[in-house]
Amino acid sequence: MSLRHLLITDMPSASKTAQPSTEVERSLRFWKRIRRVLQVALVLFVIVIVGLLAIDRGAGPAPVLPETEEQFSLTLSVIGAAPTDVVYAVEQRARPFYRIFEFDPTTGEDRTIFTVPEDAIIYGLALSPDRASLAVAYSPNFEIEGSGLWTLDIATESFVEVMPAEPNLYITELEWASDGASVLATHVDRTGNEERLAIAEIDLADGVSSIVVENAITPAVSADSLYYLTVDDQKARRSIGVSDSTLTHTELVVGDSTFDLDHLIASTGGDSVHVAVLESQSDTETSLSIGSRAQAHGNHNVRSTWWDIDTSEPQASPSEIEPTIVYDASINPDGAIAYATLEGLSIVTDGKRTDVIASRAIRFVAS
C-alpha cells in the first residue's frame, strides 16, 4: 500500500470534520433569515402606523386658521398686467421682509405700507369700502396664540388697535360691513375642549365683538345680504348660507351639496357670488378639475375651481378659470377677482385669469 494511500485512508473523513462547521453556518443562515424577516416586518409595521396617522390627520375637516409660518421666497417678480385698481397683499417672507404691500396691476409697481414686527403675525386682510383703510387680523406676539383686529390707514400708514388679541380666540377671513362701521370675521374659539366656529361682527368704534351666525365661516357682504359657508357637525362646508337685513336665513346649494367649499366672495351689487370648490385628492391625481366630489381631509392645500352663482336664480356653475391652489381671494367693486395662489398673485377680469406676480410667499389679498 502506498504512502499516499495510507495518508488518505488514515485521514479523518472530510464530512466528519466539516459537520460542526456546517451546523454553525446553517444556524447562522437561519438567524440571518429570521433577522431579515423581522426587519421587513418592522418596516411594514412602521409604514402601516404612518399610514394610519396620515389617514387620521386627513379624516378631519380642513383647518380654518391660515398657515402663519414665515415663507422663504426670493423677491417677487412682476410677470403680467391687468387693467384693474390697486390691490393689497401680505408677503409672508422671512423677516425682515414680512410685509403688507400695495400693488398696481396696471404699472407693476409695489409699495410697502407696513412691515410686520418681530414675533407678530397676520391672519387676514380686508379693504374698506372707501378704499382708505385696511382691516388686519393681527397678533403682536405669536405666543398669545390668538388674534385681534387692527386698522391700517393706507395714506398715513398709521396702525391702530381696535380689538386686542386674546389667548385661544382668533379672527380671520375679514370682511367690511357695507357702511364701513364694522368688520365681520370668522371667529375661532379654542378656549374650550372643542373648537367653535362662528361669524363675528366687530364694532370699529368700541372694539366690541358679537357673534352674528353660529356654525359658519368666511363672511362675504353683498348689498344688504351676508353670505357665509355653513359648518356641519363634522365641520365640513357643503353649502352657502344667506342672511338678509330682515335676518331671514336661506341657503344656496352648490352642485349636489357634496363638494368641499372654500374662499367665498360676493360682488358689491349683490348679483353674484363666487366660491372655490376644492378637488378631492384622488381627482387631483387624475387631473379632474370641475365638480369633484369632496373627500374628508385635513388640508386645503389642493387645487380648487371657481364656481359662479347667479343670486337671482340662484344657479351655480363652474367657471372656465384654470384650477389652482388658492390661499386667499377678494373681489373689487368692478368685479375683478384677485387671489393669492401657490405661485403668486392672479387677477381675473372678464372671465380671464392673468398671473401678475410670481412669488411663493403671498398669503392674503384685499381689493
Secondary structure as UniProt FT lines:
FT   HELIX           3..10
FT   HELIX           14..59
FT   STRAND          77..78
FT   STRAND          87..93
FT   TURN            95..96
FT   STRAND          98..103
FT   TURN            105..107
FT   STRAND          110..115
FT   TURN            118..119
FT   STRAND          121..127
FT   TURN            129..130
FT   STRAND          133..139
FT   HELIX           142..144
FT   STRAND          148..153
FT   TURN            154..156
FT   STRAND          159..163
FT   TURN            167..168
FT   STRAND          169..176
FT   TURN            178..179
FT   STRAND          182..189
FT   STRAND          196..203
FT   TURN            204..206
FT   STRAND          209..214
FT   STRAND          216..222
FT   TURN            223..224
FT   STRAND          225..230
FT   TURN            233..234
FT   STRAND          239..243
FT   TURN            245..246
FT   STRAND          249..253
FT   TURN            255..258
FT   STRAND          260..266
FT   TURN            268..269
FT   STRAND          272..278
FT   HELIX           281..285
FT   TURN            286..287
FT   STRAND          303..310
FT   TURN            311..314
FT   STRAND          315..318
FT   STRAND          324..331
FT   TURN            333..334
FT   STRAND          337..341
FT   STRAND          344..349
FT   TURN            350..351
FT   STRAND          352..358
FT   STRAND          362..366
//
